C-alpha cells in the first residue's frame, strides 16, 4: 500500500513538471522574446513541484505506517 502511495507522488510530480515544460515551450514558441523569463518561471515551477513531491514522499514515510 505504501509503495502505491510513493508511486502516486512520483507520477504526480512528474506530470506537473511535464505540464509546466509543455506550457513554457508553447509560450516560447508564441513569443520568442520572453524566452529568458519563461525559462526562469519553468525552473521555479519545476522546483516547487519537485519540492511538493519530496514533501509527499517524506510525509508518506512519516505517517504511512499508521493505520
Secondary structure as UniProt FT lines:
FT   HELIX           2..30
FT   HELIX           32..34
FT   HELIX           35..63
FT   TURN            64..65
//
